């Protein structure tokens, strides 16, 4: 019986990339890496626009999080190449006029022509209908407790928790976005605490979900723009900045102005 050997290398990179030799041969090495990464990010995205799911990142964010060995110009050039080959679609759904963060999704018609990969036609053809079904399912409501520090202490003393109604899908979308931001902005608080804080801000804001999600994104863009002036460190010995507290401050300010 063969002995099962342990792997020699353990990757520290939280974003390991996929490489396909056949795809690289067909469309180019750089293009293949970015196309596969966009496919992965779209597959886990909850951002539905125009019947399709999109992922959004600035060029600086793409370089910092996924492609640190490339220059910003190389990433921009490769994305432009993918767009010109009609393998991806680039859009802009940002509400803030100053926000130049680009949105990316797959162009299924273009990708389907490639011989090195196979497109799941059921997903590409039914993406819009599935998103509509998810919207219908969001009508199911679930109770979400208020968890601000003031009310939690008061309610625990009474052994009660207030209830607020929020569609389950809306909670899931907010949780997914905050989880992503917590990792990106190196949050020092427990994830559950940050998620609850964001959910409570949404509940108290009285805004509709699309407007609130726009504010999450706008706060993210403003935080990255102010990155040079943020001094808080992540506390993990990396020397990198923790920007989540700043993001919440910007978000609260945006909400107060939007209400």
Phi and psi restraints in degrees (value plus and minus 20) as a CYANA .aco file:
   2 UNK   PHI     -84.3   -44.3
   2 UNK   PSI     124.4   164.4
   3 UNK   PHI    -103.9   -63.9
   3 UNK   PSI     109.3   149.3
   4 UNK   PHI     -97.0   -57.0
   4 UNK   PSI      97.5   137.5
   5 UNK   PHI    -115.0   -75.0
   5 UNK   PSI     127.2   167.2
   6 UNK   PHI     -97.9   -57.9
   6 UNK   PSI     130.7   170.7
   7 UNK   PHI     -87.1   -47.1
   7 UNK   PSI     124.2   164.2
   8 UNK   PHI     -99.5   -59.5
   8 UNK   PSI     -63.0   -23.0
   9 UNK   PHI    -120.8   -80.8
   9 UNK   PSI     120.8   160.8
  10 UNK   PHI    -141.5  -101.5
  10 UNK   PSI     100.3   140.3
  11 UNK   PHI     -96.3   -56.3
  11 UNK   PSI     114.8   154.8
  12 UNK   PHI    -107.7   -67.7
  12 UNK   PSI     -38.5     1.5
  13 UNK   PHI     -87.6   -47.6
  13 UNK   PSI     101.9   141.9
  14 UNK   PHI     -95.3   -55.3
  14 UNK   PSI     -29.2    10.8
  15 UNK   PHI    -144.9  -104.9
  15 UNK   PSI      42.9    82.9
  16 UNK   PHI     -84.1   -44.1
  16 UNK   PSI     118.6   158.6
  17 UNK   PHI    -118.6   -78.6
  17 UNK   PSI     138.4   178.4
  18 UNK   PHI    -118.5   -78.5
  18 UNK   PSI     125.2   165.2
  19 UNK   PHI    -150.8  -110.8
  19 UNK   PSI     110.0   150.0
  20 UNK   PHI    -139.7   -99.7
  20 UNK   PSI      97.6   137.6
  21 UNK   PHI     -82.0   -42.0
  21 UNK   PSI     -61.0   -21.0
  22 UNK   PHI     -87.0   -47.0
  22 UNK   PSI     -62.7   -22.7
  23 UNK   PHI     -86.0   -46.0
  23 UNK   PSI     -59.9   -19.9
  24 UNK   PHI     -82.4   -42.4
  24 UNK   PSI     -58.6   -18.6
  25 UNK   PHI     -86.4   -46.4
  25 UNK   PSI     -55.3   -15.3
  26 UNK   PHI     -98.4   -58.4
  26 UNK   PSI     -61.6   -21.6
  27 UNK   PHI    -140.7  -100.7
  27 UNK   PSI     -25.4    14.6
  28 UNK   PHI      90.5   130.5
  28 UNK   PSI     126.9   166.9
  29 UNK   PHI     -83.8   -43.8
  29 UNK   PSI     -71.5   -31.5
  30 UNK   PHI     -80.5   -40.5
  30 UNK   PSI     -64.4   -24.4
  31 UNK   PHI     -82.2   -42.2
  31 UNK   PSI     -59.3   -19.3
  32 UNK   PHI     -85.4   -45.4
  32 UNK   PSI     -59.7   -19.7
  33 UNK   PHI     -85.6   -45.6
  33 UNK   PSI     -67.3   -27.3
  34 UNK   PHI     -89.3   -49.3
  34 UNK   PSI     -57.8   -17.8
  35 UNK   PHI     -82.3   -42.3
  35 UNK   PSI     -64.7   -24.7
  36 UNK   PHI     -85.7   -45.7
  36 UNK   PSI     -55.0   -15.0
  37 UNK   PHI     -90.5   -50.5
  37 UNK   PSI     -60.5   -20.5
  38 UNK   PHI     -83.2   -43.2
  38 UNK   PSI     -60.6   -20.6
  39 UNK   PHI     -79.5   -39.5
  39 UNK   PSI     -61.9   -21.9
  40 UNK   PHI     -85.9   -45.9
  40 UNK   PSI     -66.2   -26.2
  41 UNK   PHI     -85.3   -45.3
  41 UNK   PSI     -57.5   -17.5
  42 UNK   PHI     -86.9   -46.9
  42 UNK   PSI     -56.2   -16.2
  43 UNK   PHI     -86.4   -46.4
  43 UNK   PSI     -43.7    -3.7
  44 UNK   PHI    -127.2   -87.2
  44 UNK   PSI     -15.8    24.2
  45 UNK   PHI     -99.0   -59.0
  45 UNK   PSI     128.5   168.5
  46 UNK   PHI    -131.0   -91.0
  46 UNK   PSI     -10.1    29.9
  47 UNK   PHI    -112.0   -72.0
  47 UNK   PSI      77.3   117.3
  48 UNK   PHI    -119.5   -79.5
  48 UNK   PSI     104.6   144.6
  49 UNK   PHI    -159.4  -119.4
  49 UNK   PSI     115.6   155.6
  50 UNK   PHI      34.8    74.8
  50 UNK   PSI      15.7    55.7
  51 UNK   PHI      58.7    98.7
  51 UNK   PSI     -11.6    28.4
  52 UNK   PHI    -153.3  -113.3
  52 UNK   PSI     139.7   179.7
  53 UNK   PHI    -115.9   -75.9
  53 UNK   PSI     118.9   158.9
  54 UNK   PHI    -146.9  -106.9
  54 UNK   PSI     137.5   177.5
  55 UNK   PHI    -141.8  -101.8
  55 UNK   PSI     123.8   163.8
  56 UNK   PHI    -147.3  -107.3
  56 UNK   PSI     115.3   155.3
  57 UNK   PHI    -176.5  -136.5
  57 UNK   PSI     123.2   163.2
  58 UNK   PHI     -98.1   -58.1
  58 UNK   PSI     144.2   184.2
  59 UNK   PHI     -81.8   -41.8
  59 UNK   PSI     -58.4   -18.4
  60 UNK   PHI     -84.5   -44.5
  60 UNK   PSI     -58.7   -18.7
  61 UNK   PHI     -87.8   -47.8
  61 UNK   PSI     -60.5   -20.5
  62 UNK   PHI     -81.2   -41.2
  62 UNK   PSI     -60.6   -20.6
  63 UNK   PHI     -88.4   -48.4
  63 UNK   PSI     -63.8   -23.8
  64 UNK   PHI     -88.6   -48.6
  64 UNK   PSI     -60.9   -20.9
  65 UNK   PHI    -110.3   -70.3
  65 UNK   PSI     -55.1   -15.1
  66 UNK   PHI    -142.2  -102.2
  66 UNK   PSI     -54.0   -14.0
  67 UNK   PHI    -149.1  -109.1
  67 UNK   PSI      39.5    79.5
  68 UNK   PHI     -87.4   -47.4
  68 UNK   PSI     -36.3     3.7
  69 UNK   PHI    -104.1   -64.1
  69 UNK   PSI     -30.9     9.1
  70 UNK   PHI    -120.5   -80.5
  70 UNK   PSI     134.2   174.2
  71 UNK   PHI    -100.1   -60.1
  71 UNK   PSI     142.9   182.9
  72 UNK   PHI     -79.5   -39.5
  72 UNK   PSI     -58.2   -18.2
  73 UNK   PHI     -85.8   -45.8
  73 UNK   PSI     -58.0   -18.0
  74 UNK   PHI     -84.8   -44.8
  74 UNK   PSI     -62.5   -22.5
  75 UNK   PHI     -83.3   -43.3
  75 UNK   PSI     -65.5   -25.5
  76 UNK   PHI     -82.2   -42.2
  76 UNK   PSI     -62.0   -22.0
  77 UNK   PHI     -85.1   -45.1
  77 UNK   PSI     -60.4   -20.4
  78 UNK   PHI     -88.7   -48.7
  78 UNK   PSI     -61.5   -21.5
  79 UNK   PHI     -83.0   -43.0
  79 UNK   PSI     -60.5   -20.5
  80 UNK   PHI     -82.0   -42.0
  80 UNK   PSI     -58.8   -18.8
  81 UNK   PHI     -83.1   -43.1
  81 UNK   PSI     -63.6   -23.6
  82 UNK   PHI     -84.2   -44.2
  82 UNK   PSI     -58.1   -18.1
  83 UNK   PHI     -87.8   -47.8
  83 UNK   PSI     -62.7   -22.7
  84 UNK   PHI     -85.6   -45.6
  84 UNK   PSI     -50.0   -10.0
  85 UNK   PHI    -102.9   -62.9
  85 UNK   PSI     -19.4    20.6
  86 UNK   PHI      40.8    80.8
  86 UNK   PSI      17.1    57.1
  87 UNK   PHI    -116.0   -76.0
  87 UNK   PSI     -43.8    -3.8
  88 UNK   PHI    -155.0  -115.0
  88 UNK   PSI     140.9   180.9
  89 UNK   PHI    -137.4   -97.4
  89 UNK   PSI     114.2   154.2
  90 UNK   PHI    -129.4   -89.4
  90 UNK   PSI     110.4   150.4
  91 UNK   PHI    -154.8  -114.8
  91 UNK   PSI     158.5   198.5
  92 UNK   PHI    -163.0  -123.0
  92 UNK   PSI      88.7   128.7
  93 UNK   PHI    -134.7   -94.7
  93 UNK   PSI       2.8    42.8
  94 UNK   PHI     -97.3   -57.3
  94 UNK   PSI     114.1   154.1
  95 UNK   PHI     -96.8   -56.8
  95 UNK   PSI     -55.4   -15.4
  96 UNK   PHI     -95.8   -55.8
  96 UNK   PSI     110.9   150.9
  97 UNK   PHI     -84.1   -44.1
  97 UNK   PSI     -51.3   -11.3
  98 UNK   PHI    -100.8   -60.8
  98 UNK   PSI     -31.8     8.2
  99 UNK   PHI    -101.2   -61.2
  99 UNK   PSI      95.5   135.5
 100 UNK   PHI    -125.5   -85.5
 100 UNK   PSI      -3.7    36.3
 101 UNK   PHI     -81.0   -41.0
 101 UNK   PSI     109.9   149.9
 102 UNK   PHI    -112.6   -72.6
 102 UNK   PSI     129.0   169.0
 103 UNK   PHI    -128.2   -88.2
 103 UNK   PSI     120.8   160.8
 104 UNK   PHI    -148.8  -108.8
 104 UNK   PSI     121.5   161.5
 105 UNK   PHI    -166.3  -126.3
 105 UNK   PSI     146.8   186.8
 106 UNK   PHI     -99.9   -59.9
 106 UNK   PSI     124.8   164.8
 107 UNK   PHI    -117.3   -77.3
 107 UNK   PSI      76.6   116.6
 108 UNK   PHI     -81.6   -41.6
 108 UNK   PSI     -53.6   -13.6
 109 UNK   PHI     -83.7   -43.7
 109 UNK   PSI     -62.6   -22.6
 110 UNK   PHI     -91.1   -51.1
 110 UNK   PSI     -62.5   -22.5
 111 UNK   PHI     -84.7   -44.7
 111 UNK   PSI     -54.2   -14.2
 112 UNK   PHI     -82.8   -42.8
 112 UNK   PSI     -40.9    -0.9
 113 UNK   PHI     -96.3   -56.3
 113 UNK   PSI     -43.9    -3.9
 114 UNK   PHI     -83.4   -43.4
 114 UNK   PSI     124.6   164.6
 115 UNK   PHI    -116.1   -76.1
 115 UNK   PSI     -32.7     7.3
 116 UNK   PHI    -111.1   -71.1
 116 UNK   PSI     -30.2     9.8
 117 UNK   PHI    -156.2  -116.2
 117 UNK   PSI     140.7   180.7
 118 UNK   PHI    -137.7   -97.7
 118 UNK   PSI     110.4   150.4
 119 UNK   PHI    -113.8   -73.8
 119 UNK   PSI     113.3   153.3
 120 UNK   PHI     -93.9   -53.9
 120 UNK   PSI      80.6   120.6
 121 UNK   PHI     -85.2   -45.2
 121 UNK   PSI     -48.3    -8.3
 122 UNK   PHI     -83.4   -43.4
 122 UNK   PSI     -59.0   -19.0
 123 UNK   PHI     -90.7   -50.7
 123 UNK   PSI     -66.5   -26.5
 124 UNK   PHI     -85.3   -45.3
 124 UNK   PSI     -56.0   -16.0
 125 UNK   PHI    -102.0   -62.0
 125 UNK   PSI     -47.8    -7.8
 126 UNK   PHI    -126.9   -86.9
 126 UNK   PSI     -11.9    28.1
 127 UNK   PHI     -78.5   -38.5
 127 UNK   PSI     -61.1   -21.1
 128 UNK   PHI     -88.9   -48.9
 128 UNK   PSI     -63.7   -23.7
 129 UNK   PHI     -87.0   -47.0
 129 UNK   PSI     -53.8   -13.8
 130 UNK   PHI     -88.4   -48.4
 130 UNK   PSI     -57.1   -17.1
 131 UNK   PHI     -86.9   -46.9
 131 UNK   PSI     -54.9   -14.9
 132 UNK   PHI     -87.6   -47.6
 132 UNK   PSI     -57.5   -17.5
 133 UNK   PHI     -85.2   -45.2
 133 UNK   PSI     -58.4   -18.4
 134 UNK   PHI     -85.4   -45.4
 134 UNK   PSI     -56.0   -16.0
 135 UNK   PHI     -85.5   -45.5
 135 UNK   PSI     -59.0   -19.0
 136 UNK   PHI     -85.1   -45.1
 136 UNK   PSI     -59.6   -19.6
 137 UNK   PHI     -86.3   -46.3
 137 UNK   PSI     -41.6    -1.6
 138 UNK   PHI     -89.7   -49.7
 138 UNK   PSI     -29.1    10.9
 139 UNK   PHI     -91.4   -51.4
 139 UNK   PSI     -36.6     3.4
 140 UNK   PHI     -91.2   -51.2
 140 UNK   PSI     107.3   147.3
 141 UNK   PHI    -126.4   -86.4
 141 UNK   PSI     131.3   171.3
 142 UNK   PHI    -158.3  -118.3
 142 UNK   PSI     130.3   170.3
 143 UNK   PHI    -102.1   -62.1
 143 UNK   PSI     111.9   151.9
 144 UNK   PHI    -139.6   -99.6
 144 UNK   PSI     102.6   142.6
 145 UNK   PHI     -95.4   -55.4
 145 UNK   PSI     126.8   166.8
 146 UNK   PHI     -91.8   -51.8
 146 UNK   PSI     117.1   157.1
 147 UNK   PHI    -153.8  -113.8
 147 UNK   PSI       5.9    45.9
 148 UNK   PHI     -88.4   -48.4
 148 UNK   PSI     134.2   174.2
 149 UNK   PHI     -79.6   -39.6
 149 UNK   PSI     -57.0   -17.0
 150 UNK   PHI     -88.6   -48.6
 150 UNK   PSI     -71.0   -31.0
 151 UNK   PHI     -93.1   -53.1
 151 UNK   PSI     -50.9   -10.9
 152 UNK   PHI     -82.1   -42.1
 152 UNK   PSI     -65.3   -25.3
 153 UNK   PHI     -84.3   -44.3
 153 UNK   PSI     -61.9   -21.9
 154 UNK   PHI     -86.9   -46.9
 154 UNK   PSI     -64.9   -24.9
 155 UNK   PHI     -91.2   -51.2
 155 UNK   PSI     -55.5   -15.5
 156 UNK   PHI     -84.4   -44.4
 156 UNK   PSI     -53.8   -13.8
 157 UNK   PHI     -86.4   -46.4
 157 UNK   PSI     -45.4    -5.4
 158 UNK   PHI    -116.9   -76.9
 158 UNK   PSI     -22.9    17.1
 159 UNK   PHI      40.7    80.7
 159 UNK   PSI      15.3    55.3
 160 UNK   PHI    -154.5  -114.5
 160 UNK   PSI     140.3   180.3
 161 UNK   PHI    -153.1  -113.1
 161 UNK   PSI     112.5   152.5
 162 UNK   PHI     -89.9   -49.9
 162 UNK   PSI     133.6   173.6
 163 UNK   PHI    -135.9   -95.9
 163 UNK   PSI     117.1   157.1
 164 UNK   PHI    -147.3  -107.3
 164 UNK   PSI     120.3   160.3
 165 UNK   PHI    -112.9   -72.9
 165 UNK   PSI     112.0   152.0
 166 UNK   PHI    -166.7  -126.7
 166 UNK   PSI     115.0   155.0
 167 UNK   PHI     -76.7   -36.7
 167 UNK   PSI     118.9   158.9
 168 UNK   PHI     -80.3   -40.3
 168 UNK   PSI     -58.6   -18.6
 169 UNK   PHI     -86.0   -46.0
 169 UNK   PSI     -56.8   -16.8
 170 UNK   PHI     -84.2   -44.2
 170 UNK   PSI     -61.8   -21.8
 171 UNK   PHI     -81.1   -41.1
 171 UNK   PSI     -62.7   -22.7
 172 UNK   PHI     -83.7   -43.7
 172 UNK   PSI     -59.4   -19.4
 173 UNK   PHI     -86.5   -46.5
 173 UNK   PSI     -65.6   -25.6
 174 UNK   PHI     -82.4   -42.4
 174 UNK   PSI     -62.6   -22.6
 175 UNK   PHI     -81.7   -41.7
 175 UNK   PSI     -62.2   -22.2
 176 UNK   PHI     -84.2   -44.2
 176 UNK   PSI     -62.9   -22.9
 177 UNK   PHI     -88.4   -48.4
 177 UNK   PSI     -62.8   -22.8
 178 UNK   PHI     -86.5   -46.5
 178 UNK   PSI     -57.1   -17.1
 179 UNK   PHI     -81.0   -41.0
 179 UNK   PSI     -62.9   -22.9
 180 UNK   PHI     -85.2   -45.2
 180 UNK   PSI     -65.0   -25.0
 181 UNK   PHI     -86.5   -46.5
 181 UNK   PSI     -57.4   -17.4
 182 UNK   PHI     -80.6   -40.6
 182 UNK   PSI     -57.7   -17.7
 183 UNK   PHI     -93.8   -53.8
 183 UNK   PSI     -64.4   -24.4
 184 UNK   PHI     -84.7   -44.7
 184 UNK   PSI     -62.2   -22.2
 185 UNK   PHI    -115.0   -75.0
 185 UNK   PSI     -12.4    27.6
 186 UNK   PHI      35.0    75.0
 186 UNK   PSI      41.7    81.7
 187 UNK   PHI     -84.8   -44.8
 187 UNK   PSI     114.9   154.9
 188 UNK   PHI    -114.0   -74.0
 188 UNK   PSI     -32.3     7.7
 189 UNK   PHI    -105.9   -65.9
 189 UNK   PSI     137.7   177.7
 190 UNK   PHI     -78.7   -38.7
 190 UNK   PSI     121.1   161.1
 191 UNK   PHI     -78.6   -38.6
 191 UNK   PSI     -62.3   -22.3
 192 UNK   PHI     -80.1   -40.1
 192 UNK   PSI     -56.5   -16.5
 193 UNK   PHI     -86.6   -46.6
 193 UNK   PSI     -63.2   -23.2
 194 UNK   PHI     -87.5   -47.5
 194 UNK   PSI     -58.9   -18.9
 195 UNK   PHI     -83.5   -43.5
 195 UNK   PSI     -66.6   -26.6
 196 UNK   PHI     -81.4   -41.4
 196 UNK   PSI     -59.4   -19.4
 197 UNK   PHI     -82.7   -42.7
 197 UNK   PSI     -63.2   -23.2
 198 UNK   PHI     -87.3   -47.3
 198 UNK   PSI     -61.7   -21.7
 199 UNK   PHI     -81.5   -41.5
 199 UNK   PSI     -63.0   -23.0
 200 UNK   PHI     -85.4   -45.4
 200 UNK   PSI     -57.0   -17.0
 201 UNK   PHI     -82.6   -42.6
 201 UNK   PSI     -59.8   -19.8
 202 UNK   PHI     -84.3   -44.3
 202 UNK   PSI     -66.7   -26.7
 203 UNK   PHI     -79.6   -39.6
 203 UNK   PSI     -66.5   -26.5
 204 UNK   PHI     -93.9   -53.9
 204 UNK   PSI     -42.8    -2.8
 205 UNK   PHI     -90.5   -50.5
 205 UNK   PSI     -51.8   -11.8
 206 UNK   PHI      55.4    95.4
 206 UNK   PSI     -13.4    26.6
 207 UNK   PHI    -101.5   -61.5
 207 UNK   PSI     137.4   177.4
 208 UNK   PHI     -96.4   -56.4
 208 UNK   PSI     143.1   183.1
 209 UNK   PHI     -83.1   -43.1
 209 UNK   PSI     -59.8   -19.8
 210 UNK   PHI     -83.6   -43.6
 210 UNK   PSI     -62.4   -22.4
 211 UNK   PHI     -85.9   -45.9
 211 UNK   PSI     -60.8   -20.8
 212 UNK   PHI     -85.0   -45.0
 212 UNK   PSI     -61.4   -21.4
 213 UNK   PHI     -84.8   -44.8
 213 UNK   PSI     -55.4   -15.4
 214 UNK   PHI     -81.7   -41.7
 214 UNK   PSI     -59.4   -19.4
 215 UNK   PHI     -88.5   -48.5
 215 UNK   PSI     -55.6   -15.6
 216 UNK   PHI     -78.9   -38.9
 216 UNK   PSI     -65.4   -25.4
 217 UNK   PHI     -88.0   -48.0
 217 UNK   PSI     -61.0   -21.0
 218 UNK   PHI     -83.2   -43.2
 218 UNK   PSI     -59.5   -19.5
 219 UNK   PHI     -85.2   -45.2
 219 UNK   PSI     -57.7   -17.7
 220 UNK   PHI     -83.4   -43.4
 220 UNK   PSI     -66.1   -26.1
 221 UNK   PHI     -83.7   -43.7
 221 UNK   PSI     -62.7   -22.7
 222 UNK   PHI     -84.9   -44.9
 222 UNK   PSI     -56.1   -16.1
 223 UNK   PHI     -85.5   -45.5
 223 UNK   PSI     -65.2   -25.2
 224 UNK   PHI     -84.6   -44.6
 224 UNK   PSI     -55.0   -15.0
 225 UNK   PHI     -86.7   -46.7
 225 UNK   PSI     -51.8   -11.8
 226 UNK   PHI    -114.7   -74.7
 226 UNK   PSI      -7.6    32.4
 227 UNK   PHI     -75.4   -35.4
 227 UNK   PSI     -57.6   -17.6
 228 UNK   PHI     -82.9   -42.9
 228 UNK   PSI     -49.1    -9.1
 229 UNK   PHI    -111.9   -71.9
 229 UNK   PSI     -22.7    17.3
 230 UNK   PHI    -105.9   -65.9
 230 UNK   PSI     110.1   150.1
 231 UNK   PHI    -126.5   -86.5
 231 UNK   PSI     -40.4    -0.4
 232 UNK   PHI     -82.3   -42.3
 232 UNK   PSI     114.8   154.8
 233 UNK   PHI    -119.8   -79.8
 233 UNK   PSI     137.4   177.4
 234 UNK   PHI     -88.1   -48.1
 234 UNK   PSI     -44.5    -4.5
 235 UNK   PHI      62.5   102.5
 235 UNK   PSI      -9.2    30.8
 236 UNK   PHI    -125.7   -85.7
 236 UNK   PSI      -8.6    31.4
 237 UNK   PHI      63.6   103.6
 237 UNK   PSI     -21.4    18.6
 238 UNK   PHI    -101.6   -61.6
 238 UNK   PSI     -38.3     1.7
 239 UNK   PHI      59.5    99.5
 239 UNK   PSI     -19.8    20.2
 240 UNK   PHI     -99.7   -59.7
 240 UNK   PSI     141.6   181.6
 241 UNK   PHI    -106.8   -66.8
 241 UNK   PSI     126.5   166.5
 242 UNK   PHI    -122.1   -82.1
 242 UNK   PSI      94.6   134.6
 243 UNK   PHI    -130.3   -90.3
 243 UNK   PSI     -18.0    22.0
 244 UNK   PHI     -86.0   -46.0
 244 UNK   PSI     -59.8   -19.8
 245 UNK   PHI     -82.2   -42.2
 245 UNK   PSI     -60.4   -20.4
 246 UNK   PHI     -84.0   -44.0
 246 UNK   PSI     -61.3   -21.3
 247 UNK   PHI     -79.7   -39.7
 247 UNK   PSI     -63.9   -23.9
 248 UNK   PHI     -83.5   -43.5
 248 UNK   PSI     -58.9   -18.9
 249 UNK   PHI     -82.9   -42.9
 249 UNK   PSI     -63.9   -23.9
 250 UNK   PHI     -84.3   -44.3
 250 UNK   PSI     -62.9   -22.9
 251 UNK   PHI     -80.6   -40.6
 251 UNK   PSI     -65.3   -25.3
 252 UNK   PHI     -82.6   -42.6
 252 UNK   PSI     -57.5   -17.5
 253 UNK   PHI     -86.6   -46.6
 253 UNK   PSI     -62.6   -22.6
 254 UNK   PHI     -83.4   -43.4
 254 UNK   PSI     -60.4   -20.4
 255 UNK   PHI     -84.1   -44.1
 255 UNK   PSI     -62.8   -22.8
 256 UNK   PHI     -83.6   -43.6
 256 UNK   PSI     -51.8   -11.8
 257 UNK   PHI    -100.5   -60.5
 257 UNK   PSI     -47.0    -7.0
 258 UNK   PHI    -104.8   -64.8
 258 UNK   PSI     -43.7    -3.7
